[in-house]
Structures are given as structure tokens and as C-alpha cells.
Amino acid sequence: MTENNKLPLVLEPDVLESLLASEDSASLKERLIIIDLCNPQLYRQVHVPGAINVQPHLLVAGTQPARGKLPALSQLESLFSDLGFTGEEHFIVYDDEGGGWAGRFIWTLDVIGHRKYSYLNGGIHAWLKEGHPRESRANERTSTACSLTIDDSVIASSDFILETLDNPEFTIWDARSPEEYSGEKVMAQKAGHIPGAINFEWTRAMDPQKNYRIKEDVVSELDALGIRRDKEIITHCQAHHRSGFTYLVAKALGFKHVRAYDGSWSEWGNLPHTPVA
């Protein structure tokens, strides 16, 4: 994997299998970090060869009411130190649920300014159902001293959203269910949605007939709703887990610029001064 042979953002399982089986495999593995965000029990049974299991709770602050907010810098530094991060590696990320936590991890990489990553399209579902190599032994890397900085350009705060509500250059992609969006299902002190936000539930962007790969024609569905590639996108859900996937999808589709609102509805719906539609 040279500078002239970068891996794509969306990586097909057969391409990864070929990489792992290449003659340069030993050297390649030093430059790849494969991240498994699956249930630990599943990881212990089977995973992509070389993958390291990361528990999703390490990606969030975990404090109420907005438990999905970005964790403290020290928590991120501890995580990436344990992963042996130097800044030179290429991450390949997958999960067992269609891409929510994998997308959240990729957003986290953007947050720390690291742009070398790929999403294993379809995650562990596609990998196992299509007969790719597997292993069950746990993997780890030698830890490193890690000092990180935060790139605010991929984060949307509640104040940032309030400032851009009337800006036509911005579109808010609400990845929650239609019931949450309409206010029928109440998940905070206030129910409903951010004014002007467009609802496209995260699962609509994945194709169960193709082992939960990103749906090929999803861009036409989004465009019809008004979620267009020439707009700056802010995506959210309840705790920036489901919107991890929509963040990833928007990047894969080449949207102008994508941010995630990590506070999401668990923050917006509990703040006293935020408008609700």
C-alpha cells in the first residue's frame, strides 16, 4: 500500500482478503490497523484475521443526558495509545450492525485529524456470509505514546447549529426513526426535530439483500428529499451512533462537507433554549 495506491474509503471484502493474502502481507499488516467494533462474544468466536476489538463505549463520553458526546481528549489518547497509533497507519473499520459504530469510529479519526481509513463494506455480515478467512484468537498491538489534537471542522455543536439554521448552504440529516422525528416517540424532555431537518432513517441507506452494504442507489433517494451533495451536511440521531453511519455514507457519496452533531437529540431535546419542530 504505497502513497500512489491508497485504499478506497469503501473497501470491498474481496479486496481486503487479497491484501491480507499478498506476498507483502507481513509488512502490510504493520501499516494496517483493522478495527472490529462487534459484540465481544462474537469477536471471541470469529473475526477478520488481525482485527482488534474496540468497545464502542470508548468512543463516547457516556455522561447523561448527552452520553454520545465526544469523550475527553485523555480518553481518546488512551484508546489510540493502546492501538499503537503513530499517525502513519491506515485503519480498516467494521462492525456487526450495518455501519453505525464503524462510522462513529471513522468520524473519531476525522476528529483527531487522521484521514487514512476505509470502511469494510457490509461489515462482518458480508465477510462471513461470503466465505472470507476468519480467526478467533485475540489481537493487540504494542502501545505507543500518543498526543492528539481535535479538528473542530467535523463537529457541529448546538451553538453552531443555532447559528446556521437559516443558512441555505447547510442541510441537517436526521438519521432517527420517523416516529422520533415526528415526536410520536419521545426520547428527551422535548419531542420532535430540529427545525428544517430532513429525516432519512439510517437503515434506509443500507442494503440487506447485499449483506448490509451501502445501498447503491441511495444518492437518488437522498436527492429527492433535499439532502444534496452540493450542501454542507450536519447529521445526527439520538446519541451520534446511528448517525455514525450516515456520516460515513455522506462522505462516501462525496458531499461538499460533512459534520456530525455528537450531542444529537439527547442534548438538543433537553436544552431549554433550542427550537423544536
C-alpha positions as CSV (number, residue, x, y, z in Angstrom):
1,M,0.0,0.0,0.0
2,T,2.0,2.9,-1.3
3,E,1.2,6.6,-1.5
4,N,0.1,6.0,-5.1
5,N,-2.0,3.0,-4.2
6,K,-4.3,4.3,-1.5
7,L,-7.2,2.2,-0.3
8,P,-10.7,3.5,-1.1
9,L,-13.0,4.8,1.6
10,V,-15.4,2.0,1.0
11,L,-13.5,-1.3,0.8
12,E,-15.0,-4.5,-0.6
13,P,-14.3,-7.7,1.4
14,D,-12.6,-9.5,-1.5
15,V,-10.1,-6.6,-1.8
16,L,-9.2,-6.9,1.8
17,E,-8.8,-10.6,1.5
18,S,-6.4,-10.1,-1.4
19,L,-4.4,-7.6,0.7
20,L,-4.1,-10.0,3.6
21,A,-3.0,-12.8,1.3
22,S,-0.4,-10.7,-0.6
23,E,3.3,-11.6,-0.6
24,D,3.9,-8.3,1.3
25,S,1.3,-9.3,3.9
26,A,3.7,-9.0,6.9
27,S,4.9,-5.5,6.0
28,L,1.3,-4.5,5.1
29,K,-0.1,-5.6,8.5
30,E,2.3,-3.2,10.2
31,R,0.7,-0.3,8.3
32,L,-2.9,-1.6,8.7
33,I,-5.0,-1.5,11.9
34,I,-8.2,-3.5,11.4
35,I,-10.8,-2.4,13.9
36,D,-13.6,-4.7,15.0
37,L,-16.5,-3.0,16.7
38,C,-18.6,-6.1,17.1
39,N,-20.1,-7.7,20.2
40,P,-17.1,-9.1,22.2
41,Q,-18.7,-12.5,22.3
42,L,-18.8,-12.6,18.5
43,Y,-15.2,-11.3,18.3
44,R,-14.1,-14.2,20.6
45,Q,-15.8,-16.6,18.2
46,V,-14.8,-15.2,14.8
47,H,-13.4,-12.0,13.2
48,V,-11.3,-10.8,10.3
49,P,-7.7,-12.0,10.6
50,G,-5.6,-9.5,12.5
51,A,-8.6,-7.4,13.7
52,I,-8.5,-5.7,17.1
53,N,-11.8,-5.5,19.1
54,V,-12.7,-2.0,20.3
55,Q,-15.7,-1.5,22.6
56,P,-18.0,1.3,21.4
57,H,-18.2,2.9,24.9
58,L,-14.6,4.0,24.4
59,L,-15.8,6.3,21.6
60,V,-18.3,8.3,23.7
61,A,-18.3,10.4,26.9
62,G,-21.1,8.3,28.4
63,T,-22.5,11.1,30.7
64,Q,-26.2,12.0,30.8
65,P,-28.1,13.4,29.2
66,A,-25.9,13.6,26.1
67,R,-24.0,10.4,26.5
68,G,-22.9,10.3,22.9
69,K,-20.7,13.4,23.0
70,L,-17.1,13.2,22.2
71,P,-15.1,11.9,25.2
72,A,-12.3,13.7,26.9
73,L,-9.1,14.1,24.9
74,S,-7.3,11.9,27.5
75,Q,-9.8,9.1,26.9
76,L,-9.1,9.3,23.1
77,E,-5.3,9.4,23.7
78,S,-5.6,6.3,25.9
79,L,-7.6,4.4,23.2
80,F,-5.2,5.3,20.4
81,S,-2.2,4.6,22.5
82,D,-3.5,1.1,23.1
83,L,-3.9,0.7,19.4
84,G,-0.3,1.5,18.8
85,F,-1.2,4.6,16.8
86,T,1.6,6.7,15.3
87,G,-0.3,8.6,12.6
88,E,1.2,6.5,9.7
89,E,-1.3,3.7,9.8
90,H,-4.3,3.0,7.6
91,F,-7.4,1.9,9.6
92,I,-9.9,-0.6,8.2
93,V,-13.1,-0.5,10.3
94,Y,-16.2,-2.7,10.5
95,D,-19.0,-3.7,12.9
96,D,-21.8,-6.2,13.2
97,E,-24.8,-3.9,12.8
98,G,-24.6,-2.3,9.4
99,G,-22.1,0.5,10.0
100,G,-23.2,2.7,12.9
101,W,-20.2,2.2,15.2
102,A,-17.8,1.8,12.3
103,G,-18.9,5.2,11.0
104,R,-18.6,6.7,14.5
105,F,-15.0,5.4,14.7
106,I,-14.3,6.9,11.3
107,W,-15.8,10.3,12.5
108,T,-13.5,10.0,15.5
109,L,-10.5,9.5,13.2
110,D,-11.6,12.7,11.4
111,V,-11.9,14.4,14.8
112,I,-8.2,13.7,15.5
113,G,-7.2,14.7,12.0
114,H,-6.3,11.3,10.7
115,R,-7.6,10.7,7.2
116,K,-6.2,7.3,6.4
117,Y,-9.1,4.9,6.7
118,S,-11.5,2.6,5.0
119,Y,-14.9,1.1,5.8
120,L,-15.3,-2.7,5.2
121,N,-18.5,-2.6,3.2
122,G,-21.1,-4.8,4.8
123,G,-19.0,-5.3,7.9
124,I,-18.8,-8.8,9.5
125,H,-22.1,-9.8,7.8
126,A,-20.6,-9.6,4.3
127,W,-17.2,-11.0,5.4
128,L,-18.7,-14.2,7.0
129,K,-21.6,-14.8,4.6
130,E,-19.3,-14.5,1.6
131,G,-16.8,-17.0,2.9
132,H,-13.7,-14.9,3.6
133,P,-10.9,-16.1,6.0
134,R,-11.6,-15.9,9.7
135,E,-9.8,-16.4,13.0
136,S,-10.8,-16.5,16.7
137,R,-7.6,-15.5,18.6
138,A,-7.5,-12.0,20.1
139,N,-5.1,-9.5,18.6
140,E,-3.4,-6.5,20.0
141,R,-0.6,-4.0,19.1
142,T,2.3,-2.6,21.0
143,S,1.2,0.6,22.7
144,T,2.6,3.9,21.8
145,A,2.8,7.4,23.5
146,C,0.0,9.3,21.9
147,S,-0.7,13.1,21.8
148,L,-3.7,14.1,19.9
149,T,-5.4,17.4,18.8
150,I,-9.0,18.0,17.9
151,D,-10.2,19.1,14.5
152,D,-13.4,21.1,15.2
153,S,-14.3,21.3,11.5
154,V,-16.1,17.9,11.6
155,I,-18.0,18.7,14.8
156,A,-21.3,20.6,15.0
157,S,-22.2,22.0,18.4
158,S,-25.7,23.1,19.4
159,D,-24.5,26.7,19.1
160,F,-23.1,26.1,15.6
161,I,-26.5,24.6,14.5
162,L,-28.4,27.5,16.0
163,E,-26.2,29.9,14.0
164,T,-26.7,28.0,10.7
165,L,-30.4,27.2,11.0
166,D,-31.4,29.8,8.4
167,N,-28.3,29.3,6.2
168,P,-29.4,27.6,2.9
169,E,-25.9,26.1,2.5
170,F,-26.5,23.7,5.4
171,T,-28.7,20.7,5.5
172,I,-29.4,18.7,8.7
173,W,-29.8,15.0,8.1
174,D,-31.8,13.4,10.9
175,A,-30.9,9.7,11.0
176,R,-33.5,8.7,13.6
177,S,-36.8,6.8,13.1
178,P,-39.8,8.6,11.6
179,E,-41.5,8.2,15.0
180,E,-38.7,10.0,16.8
181,Y,-38.6,12.7,14.1
182,S,-42.3,13.4,14.3
183,G,-42.4,13.5,18.1
184,E,-44.6,10.4,18.4
185,K,-41.7,8.6,20.2
186,V,-40.4,10.8,23.0
187,M,-36.6,10.3,23.8
188,A,-35.9,13.6,25.7
189,Q,-37.7,16.4,27.5
190,K,-38.8,17.7,24.2
191,A,-40.1,15.7,21.2
192,G,-39.8,16.4,17.5
193,H,-36.9,17.5,15.4
194,I,-34.5,20.4,14.7
195,P,-36.4,22.9,12.5
196,G,-35.6,22.3,8.9
197,A,-34.0,18.9,9.5
198,I,-34.7,16.2,6.9
199,N,-35.5,12.7,8.1
200,F,-33.8,9.7,6.4
201,E,-33.5,6.8,8.8
202,W,-30.0,5.3,8.8
203,T,-31.2,1.8,7.9
204,R,-32.6,3.1,4.6
205,A,-29.0,3.7,3.4
206,M,-28.0,0.0,3.8
207,D,-29.0,-2.9,1.6
208,P,-29.8,-6.2,3.5
209,Q,-30.0,-8.0,0.2
210,K,-26.3,-7.3,-0.3
211,N,-25.3,-8.2,3.2
212,Y,-25.8,-4.7,4.5
213,R,-23.5,-2.9,2.1
214,I,-24.2,0.8,1.5
215,K,-27.2,0.9,-0.9
216,E,-26.0,1.7,-4.4
217,D,-28.9,4.0,-5.4
218,V,-29.2,5.8,-2.1
219,V,-28.0,9.1,-3.6
220,S,-31.1,9.5,-5.7
221,E,-33.3,8.9,-2.7
222,L,-31.4,11.5,-0.7
223,D,-31.5,14.0,-3.5
224,A,-35.3,13.6,-3.9
225,L,-35.7,14.6,-0.2
226,G,-33.4,17.6,-0.4
227,I,-30.2,16.0,1.0
228,R,-27.9,17.0,-1.8
229,R,-24.2,16.7,-2.4
230,D,-23.7,20.4,-3.0
231,K,-24.8,21.3,0.5
232,E,-22.9,21.1,3.8
233,I,-24.3,18.3,5.9
234,I,-24.9,18.1,9.6
235,T,-26.0,14.7,10.6
236,H,-27.3,13.5,14.0
237,C,-29.5,10.9,15.7
238,Q,-30.2,10.4,19.4
239,A,-26.5,9.9,20.6
240,H,-24.4,10.0,17.3
241,H,-24.4,6.3,16.9
242,R,-26.8,5.7,14.1
243,S,-25.6,9.0,12.5
244,G,-22.1,7.5,12.5
245,F,-23.3,5.5,9.5
246,T,-25.0,8.5,7.8
247,Y,-21.8,10.5,8.4
248,L,-19.9,7.7,6.6
249,V,-22.4,7.5,3.8
250,A,-22.3,11.2,3.1
251,K,-18.5,11.1,2.9
252,A,-18.7,8.1,0.6
253,L,-21.1,9.9,-1.7
254,G,-18.8,12.9,-2.0
255,F,-20.9,15.5,-0.1
256,K,-19.4,19.0,0.0
257,H,-18.6,18.9,3.7
258,V,-19.9,16.7,6.5
259,R,-20.1,17.4,10.2
260,A,-21.7,15.3,13.0
261,Y,-23.7,16.7,15.9
262,D,-22.4,14.5,18.7
263,G,-24.7,16.0,21.2
264,S,-27.6,14.9,18.9
265,W,-31.2,14.8,20.1
266,S,-30.2,13.7,23.7
267,E,-28.7,17.2,24.0
268,W,-30.9,19.3,21.7
269,G,-34.1,17.8,23.1
270,N,-33.0,18.6,26.7
271,L,-31.7,22.1,26.3
272,P,-34.2,24.8,27.4
273,H,-33.4,27.3,24.6
274,T,-33.4,25.1,21.5
275,P,-36.3,25.4,19.0
276,V,-38.2,22.2,18.1
277,A,-40.4,21.5,15.1
